[in-house]
Amino acid sequence: MTGRLRSREQGFSLVELMISIVIGMLALVFALRLMSGAERTQRNGMGSSDAMQNGMLALFSMSGDAAQAGYGLNDPLVAGCDTIFSDVSGYTLASVTVGGIAVKPLGPVIIEKEAAGASGAPTTEGENPDRISFYAGSSITGTGTLRLLSSYTSGTRIVVDRVPYGFRQGDVVVVAPERLGTKCALAQISSDPDALAALPAQQTVDVNQGDDFRYNSGGLGTGFGAGISRVFNLGPAASLSFHTWSVANGFLQLRSTDMKGAAASPAAVAGDIVSIKAQYGFDDRAGGNFTPDAGMQVKQWSSTMINADGDGVTGGAGDYLRIAAVRLAVVARSRTPEAAGAGGTCTATTAPLQVFASGTAGAAAVPVKVKLAVPGDSVDWRCYRYRVFETIVPLRNFVWRP
């Protein structure tokens, strides 16, 4: 009896060891699952935080542009005018189609639509990101203060009717006819108007080429009649704010005239942005019901240009005068994708998202389904979580027009 007890005191039996190992393995499995779940929760939380931060940055940047859009471009002769534009730094104006013809209008906001699929046909995955341009000058003398005294046909000298006070060397000017529907031209003043004003001869504005005059090409590119054309000042070239926002490979990008190195090739602004969308807010009240002096009203939201002024031409100059606001949406995604489920399919997001789903006072909603897949990304878009940010910006500078 004593020997038997002594034998049991010397160690554990094989059965006891096996039970201990099983219990330890179960505890380890539970601990690993707990740690894995906590890590997944933390990763999802950080991903949501990144999406919120990037989305808010993108929307804040774009809405800031929208808030100043149209400054200096709000005269009816300039708004929507098909403009001849040249920039040695490589910036190009947004191009849209009016009556089957490509034009480059000046306006507070220009929305360019990208084809939904490779063939241009709509897809069930939703629309591709928009390309959104906001234009603004900086001169407080942005009204048509000069009129052409002599007809312009070619060359670098514009003869005007009086001394060009308020115009300075290096300022950007727009020459516009007093008849809507014809071309405008943008250039840069190359000589000192004050020095020219001292000459006994006629008053002129010169637009010669030179290293300091990036927007000059040796001429205006079209003719302008005497007494029926005006010169508008948009302010110094360094503060000309022509910005174009786009999305490529999951990055929000900006092309800009006033940011060095970003005129021809866009600069990345924020990551993990899969789409940006925009809609015009039109005041399409007819006849005497359209009273812009008493305040503009958004009566219709549209992702594309419409015949808002009822003149039968979609995208005409008068339609740009009817834009009262712009609606913006940014779609951001989490930085880290979630793991696929047991069947190998991700379920973090199961369907394309919709933006602009709610209407506003006096204007019905025009919902837009957004494509979430990023070209070239090997990870299924369903493995990410997304956040949508929206805002409406009244185009106050464009409403306050002469």
C-alpha positions as CSV (number, residue, x, y, z in Angstrom):
1,M,0.0,0.0,0.0
2,T,2.8,2.4,0.9
3,G,4.7,1.6,-2.3
4,R,1.6,2.3,-4.4
5,L,1.1,5.8,-2.8
6,R,4.8,6.6,-3.3
7,S,4.4,5.7,-7.0
8,R,1.6,8.1,-7.5
9,E,3.5,10.9,-5.8
10,Q,6.3,10.7,-8.3
11,G,4.4,12.4,-11.2
12,F,1.3,12.6,-13.4
13,S,-0.2,9.8,-15.4
14,L,-0.4,9.8,-19.2
15,V,-4.2,10.5,-19.1
16,E,-3.7,13.5,-16.8
17,L,-1.0,14.9,-19.1
18,M,-3.3,14.5,-22.1
19,I,-6.1,16.2,-20.3
20,S,-3.8,19.1,-19.3
21,I,-2.5,19.5,-22.9
22,V,-6.1,19.5,-24.3
23,I,-7.2,22.1,-21.8
24,G,-4.1,24.3,-22.5
25,M,-4.7,24.0,-26.3
26,L,-8.4,25.0,-25.8
27,A,-7.3,28.0,-23.7
28,L,-4.8,29.0,-26.3
29,V,-7.4,28.8,-29.1
30,F,-9.8,31.0,-27.1
31,A,-7.0,33.4,-26.4
32,L,-5.9,33.6,-30.0
33,R,-9.5,34.1,-31.1
34,L,-10.0,36.8,-28.5
35,M,-6.8,38.6,-29.6
36,S,-7.7,38.2,-33.3
37,G,-11.1,39.6,-32.7
38,A,-9.7,42.5,-30.8
39,E,-7.1,43.2,-33.5
40,R,-9.8,43.0,-36.2
41,T,-12.0,45.4,-34.2
42,Q,-9.1,47.8,-33.7
43,R,-8.2,47.5,-37.4
44,N,-11.7,48.2,-38.5
45,G,-11.9,51.2,-36.1
46,M,-8.7,52.6,-37.4
47,G,-9.9,52.0,-41.0
48,S,-13.1,53.9,-40.3
49,S,-11.1,56.7,-38.7
50,D,-8.8,56.9,-41.7
51,A,-11.8,57.0,-44.0
52,M,-13.4,59.8,-42.0
53,Q,-10.2,61.8,-41.9
54,N,-9.5,61.5,-45.6
55,G,-13.1,62.0,-46.6
56,M,-13.5,65.2,-44.5
57,L,-10.2,66.6,-45.8
58,A,-11.3,66.0,-49.4
59,L,-14.8,67.5,-48.9
60,F,-13.4,70.5,-47.0
61,S,-10.8,71.2,-49.8
62,M,-13.4,71.0,-52.6
63,S,-16.1,73.0,-50.7
64,G,-13.6,75.7,-50.1
65,D,-13.0,76.0,-53.8
66,A,-16.8,76.1,-54.4
67,A,-17.2,78.9,-51.9
68,Q,-15.0,81.2,-53.9
69,A,-16.0,80.0,-57.3
70,G,-17.2,82.5,-59.8
71,Y,-15.4,85.6,-58.4
72,G,-14.7,87.9,-61.2
73,L,-16.5,85.7,-63.7
74,N,-20.0,86.6,-62.8
75,D,-20.7,89.2,-65.5
76,P,-23.3,87.8,-68.0
77,L,-20.9,88.5,-70.9
78,V,-18.3,86.2,-69.4
79,A,-20.3,83.5,-67.7
80,G,-20.3,80.4,-69.8
81,C,-18.4,82.0,-72.6
82,D,-16.4,79.5,-74.8
83,T,-12.9,80.7,-74.0
84,I,-9.6,80.4,-76.0
85,F,-7.1,79.6,-73.3
86,S,-3.3,78.9,-73.5
87,D,-1.0,78.0,-70.6
88,V,2.7,77.2,-71.1
89,S,2.6,75.4,-67.7
90,G,0.1,73.0,-69.1
91,Y,-3.2,73.6,-67.4
92,T,-6.3,73.1,-69.7
93,L,-9.8,74.3,-69.2
94,A,-12.6,71.7,-68.8
95,S,-14.3,70.7,-72.0
96,V,-18.0,70.1,-72.5
97,T,-20.2,69.5,-75.5
98,V,-22.9,72.0,-76.6
99,G,-24.9,71.1,-79.6
100,G,-22.4,68.4,-80.6
101,I,-19.5,70.9,-80.4
102,A,-16.7,70.8,-77.8
103,V,-16.5,74.1,-75.9
104,K,-14.4,75.3,-72.9
105,P,-16.7,77.6,-70.9
106,L,-15.8,80.0,-68.1
107,G,-18.1,79.5,-65.1
108,P,-18.1,78.9,-61.4
109,V,-18.2,75.1,-61.7
110,I,-17.9,72.7,-64.7
111,I,-18.8,69.0,-64.2
112,E,-17.2,66.6,-66.6
113,K,-18.7,63.1,-66.7
114,E,-16.5,60.0,-67.3
115,A,-17.8,57.0,-69.2
116,A,-19.2,54.3,-66.9
117,G,-17.6,51.5,-68.7
118,A,-14.9,50.9,-71.3
119,S,-17.4,51.1,-74.1
120,G,-19.1,54.2,-72.5
121,A,-22.2,52.2,-71.7
122,P,-23.7,52.3,-68.2
123,T,-22.9,49.5,-65.8
124,T,-24.7,48.0,-62.8
125,E,-21.6,48.9,-60.7
126,G,-22.5,52.6,-60.8
127,E,-21.0,55.8,-62.2
128,N,-17.3,56.6,-62.4
129,P,-16.0,59.6,-60.5
130,D,-16.7,63.1,-61.9
131,R,-14.1,65.6,-62.9
132,I,-15.0,68.9,-61.2
133,S,-13.5,72.3,-62.0
134,F,-13.9,75.5,-60.1
135,Y,-12.9,78.9,-61.6
136,A,-12.3,82.2,-59.8
137,G,-10.3,85.4,-60.2
138,S,-9.1,87.8,-57.5
139,S,-9.6,91.3,-58.8
140,I,-12.1,93.7,-57.2
141,T,-12.3,95.4,-60.6
142,G,-13.7,92.3,-62.3
143,T,-16.4,94.2,-64.2
144,G,-16.1,95.2,-67.8
145,T,-14.5,98.6,-67.4
146,L,-12.8,98.8,-70.8
147,R,-14.3,98.7,-74.3
148,L,-12.5,98.1,-77.5
149,L,-12.1,101.3,-79.4
150,S,-10.7,99.6,-82.6
151,S,-11.5,96.2,-84.0
152,Y,-9.0,93.5,-83.1
153,T,-8.1,90.9,-85.7
154,S,-4.6,89.7,-84.7
155,G,-1.5,90.7,-82.9
156,T,-0.6,91.5,-79.3
157,R,-2.1,95.1,-78.9
158,I,-5.7,95.8,-77.9
159,V,-6.9,99.4,-78.4
160,V,-9.3,100.4,-75.6
161,D,-11.5,103.5,-75.1
162,R,-9.8,105.0,-72.1
163,V,-6.9,104.8,-69.6
164,P,-6.9,101.3,-68.1
165,Y,-6.9,102.3,-64.5
166,G,-6.9,99.4,-62.1
167,F,-5.2,97.2,-64.7
168,R,-1.6,96.2,-63.9
169,Q,1.2,94.4,-65.7
170,G,0.8,90.6,-65.2
171,D,-2.9,90.8,-64.6
172,V,-5.1,88.2,-66.4
173,V,-7.7,89.7,-68.6
174,V,-10.7,88.2,-70.5
175,V,-11.8,89.8,-73.8
176,A,-15.5,89.1,-74.4
177,P,-17.9,90.2,-77.1
178,E,-21.2,91.9,-76.0
179,R,-23.1,89.3,-77.9
180,L,-23.6,86.0,-76.1
181,G,-22.8,82.8,-77.8
182,T,-19.5,83.9,-79.3
183,K,-15.9,83.2,-78.2
184,C,-13.9,84.9,-75.5
185,A,-10.2,85.0,-75.0
186,L,-8.0,84.9,-71.9
187,A,-4.5,86.6,-71.9
188,Q,-2.1,88.4,-69.6
189,I,-1.1,92.1,-69.7
190,S,2.5,92.2,-70.7
191,S,3.2,96.0,-70.4
192,D,2.7,98.6,-67.8
193,P,-0.7,100.3,-68.5
194,D,0.4,103.4,-66.5
195,A,3.4,103.9,-68.8
196,L,1.3,103.5,-71.9
197,A,-1.3,105.9,-70.5
198,A,1.4,108.7,-70.6
199,L,1.7,108.3,-74.3
200,P,-0.2,110.9,-76.4
201,A,-1.5,108.3,-78.7
202,Q,-4.4,105.9,-78.2
203,Q,-4.8,103.8,-75.0
204,T,-3.8,100.1,-75.3
205,V,-3.4,96.9,-73.5
206,D,-0.6,94.6,-74.7
207,V,-0.5,90.8,-74.5
208,N,3.0,90.0,-75.7
209,Q,4.7,86.6,-75.1
210,G,7.4,86.3,-72.5
211,D,8.7,84.2,-69.7
212,D,6.6,86.1,-67.2
213,F,3.4,85.8,-69.1
214,R,2.4,82.2,-69.1
215,Y,-1.1,82.7,-70.6
216,N,0.0,84.6,-73.8
217,S,0.4,82.8,-77.1
218,G,1.1,85.7,-79.4
219,G,-2.5,86.7,-80.0
220,L,-6.0,86.3,-78.8
221,G,-6.9,83.6,-81.3
222,T,-10.1,85.3,-82.6
223,G,-11.4,88.7,-83.6
224,F,-13.3,91.2,-81.6
225,G,-15.4,94.1,-82.9
226,A,-14.9,97.8,-82.0
227,G,-17.5,99.2,-79.6
228,I,-19.1,95.8,-79.0
229,S,-16.3,94.0,-77.0
230,R,-15.1,94.5,-73.5
231,V,-12.0,93.7,-71.4
232,F,-12.4,92.2,-67.9
233,N,-9.7,92.0,-65.3
234,L,-9.3,88.8,-63.3
235,G,-6.4,90.0,-61.1
236,P,-2.8,88.9,-60.9
237,A,-1.8,85.7,-62.6
238,A,-0.3,84.3,-59.4
239,S,-3.8,84.3,-57.7
240,L,-5.8,83.1,-60.7
241,S,-7.7,80.1,-59.1
242,F,-8.5,77.6,-61.8
243,H,-8.8,74.2,-60.0
244,T,-9.7,70.8,-61.4
245,W,-10.5,67.9,-59.0
246,S,-10.4,64.3,-60.0
247,V,-9.9,60.7,-58.6
248,A,-7.4,58.2,-59.9
249,N,-6.2,54.9,-58.4
250,G,-7.8,55.7,-55.1
251,F,-6.3,59.2,-54.7
252,L,-8.0,62.6,-54.8
253,Q,-6.0,64.8,-57.2
254,L,-5.8,68.5,-58.0
255,R,-4.7,70.3,-61.1
256,S,-4.2,74.0,-60.4
257,T,-3.0,77.3,-62.0
258,D,-1.9,78.7,-58.6
259,M,0.0,75.7,-57.2
260,K,3.5,75.2,-58.5
261,G,4.0,72.0,-60.4
262,A,0.3,71.0,-60.5
263,A,-0.8,72.7,-63.7
264,A,-0.2,69.9,-66.2
265,S,0.2,66.9,-63.8
266,P,-2.2,66.6,-60.8
267,A,-1.0,66.6,-57.3
268,A,-2.3,64.0,-54.8
269,V,-4.4,65.6,-52.0
270,A,-5.9,62.7,-50.1
271,G,-5.7,58.9,-50.2
272,D,-8.3,56.2,-50.1
273,I,-10.8,58.3,-52.0
274,V,-12.7,56.1,-54.5
275,S,-15.1,58.7,-56.0
276,I,-16.2,62.3,-56.1
277,K,-19.6,63.4,-57.5
278,A,-21.2,66.7,-58.1
279,Q,-24.6,68.2,-59.2
280,Y,-25.6,71.6,-60.4
281,G,-28.4,73.3,-58.5
282,F,-30.4,75.3,-61.1
283,D,-32.8,78.1,-60.7
284,D,-35.0,77.3,-63.7
285,R,-37.9,79.6,-62.9
286,A,-39.4,80.9,-66.2
287,G,-40.1,84.4,-67.3
288,G,-40.9,87.0,-64.6
289,N,-40.7,84.4,-61.9
290,F,-36.9,84.4,-62.3
291,T,-35.8,87.2,-60.0
292,P,-32.1,86.7,-59.2
293,D,-31.8,90.1,-57.6
294,A,-34.2,88.9,-54.9
295,G,-32.3,85.7,-54.4
296,M,-31.5,82.6,-56.3
297,Q,-33.5,79.4,-55.6
298,V,-32.5,75.8,-56.4
299,K,-35.4,74.3,-58.2
300,Q,-33.7,71.4,-59.9
301,W,-30.6,69.3,-59.2
302,S,-28.9,67.7,-62.1
303,S,-25.6,65.8,-62.7
304,T,-25.4,67.3,-66.2
305,M,-26.1,70.7,-67.8
306,I,-29.7,71.4,-68.7
307,N,-31.5,74.1,-70.7
308,A,-32.2,76.0,-67.5
309,D,-33.0,79.4,-69.2
310,G,-35.5,77.9,-71.7
311,D,-33.8,79.2,-74.8
312,G,-33.6,75.8,-76.5
313,V,-29.8,75.4,-76.1
314,T,-28.5,73.1,-73.4
315,G,-25.2,74.4,-72.0
316,G,-25.6,77.9,-73.4
317,A,-24.2,81.0,-71.7
318,G,-27.6,81.7,-70.0
319,D,-27.7,78.3,-68.4
320,Y,-24.6,79.1,-66.4
321,L,-26.3,82.2,-65.0
322,R,-28.9,79.9,-63.6
323,I,-26.5,77.9,-61.4
324,A,-27.3,78.8,-57.8
325,A,-25.5,76.1,-55.9
326,V,-23.4,73.0,-56.3
327,R,-23.9,69.7,-54.5
328,L,-20.7,67.7,-53.7
329,A,-20.2,64.1,-52.5
330,V,-17.0,62.3,-51.5
331,V,-16.7,58.5,-51.0
332,A,-13.8,57.3,-48.9
333,R,-12.9,53.8,-48.0
334,S,-11.1,52.1,-45.1
335,R,-7.3,51.7,-45.6
336,T,-7.2,48.0,-44.8
337,P,-9.6,45.4,-46.4
338,E,-11.4,42.9,-44.2
339,A,-10.7,39.2,-44.6
340,A,-13.0,37.1,-46.8
341,G,-15.6,34.9,-45.2
342,A,-15.7,31.1,-45.1
343,G,-16.9,31.0,-48.8
344,G,-14.0,33.2,-49.9
345,T,-16.4,36.2,-50.5
346,C,-16.1,39.5,-48.7
347,T,-19.2,41.0,-47.1
348,A,-18.0,44.2,-45.6
349,T,-19.9,46.1,-48.3
350,T,-22.5,44.2,-50.4
351,A,-23.8,46.7,-52.9
352,P,-22.7,50.0,-54.6
353,L,-23.5,53.1,-52.6
354,Q,-25.9,55.9,-53.5
355,V,-25.3,59.6,-53.0
356,F,-27.6,62.6,-53.3
357,A,-30.5,60.5,-52.0
358,S,-32.3,63.3,-50.2
359,G,-34.0,66.3,-51.7
360,T,-34.0,69.9,-50.7
361,A,-36.7,72.5,-50.2
362,G,-38.2,73.1,-53.6
363,A,-36.0,70.5,-55.5
364,A,-36.4,66.8,-55.7
365,A,-33.5,64.4,-55.1
366,V,-31.7,62.9,-58.1
367,P,-29.9,59.9,-56.6
368,V,-26.7,58.6,-58.1
369,K,-25.2,55.1,-57.7
370,V,-21.4,55.3,-57.3
371,K,-18.9,52.8,-58.6
372,L,-16.6,51.6,-55.7
373,A,-14.1,49.5,-57.6
374,V,-10.7,51.1,-58.0
375,P,-9.0,50.2,-61.3
376,G,-5.9,48.1,-60.9
377,D,-6.8,47.1,-57.3
378,S,-6.4,43.3,-56.9
379,V,-8.6,43.3,-53.8
380,D,-12.4,43.0,-54.2
381,W,-14.1,46.3,-53.5
382,R,-16.6,44.4,-51.3
383,C,-13.8,43.8,-48.8
384,Y,-13.6,47.5,-47.8
385,R,-15.9,49.6,-45.7
386,Y,-16.9,53.1,-47.1
387,R,-18.1,56.4,-45.8
388,V,-20.0,59.1,-47.7
389,F,-19.6,62.8,-47.1
390,E,-22.0,65.3,-48.7
391,T,-22.5,69.1,-48.7
392,I,-24.3,71.8,-50.6
393,V,-22.4,75.1,-51.4
394,P,-24.3,78.2,-52.6
395,L,-22.3,79.9,-55.3
396,R,-22.6,83.3,-53.6
397,N,-19.9,85.0,-55.8
398,F,-21.7,84.0,-58.9
399,V,-25.1,85.2,-57.6
400,W,-23.7,88.6,-56.7
401,R,-23.3,89.7,-60.3
402,P,-23.6,93.1,-61.9
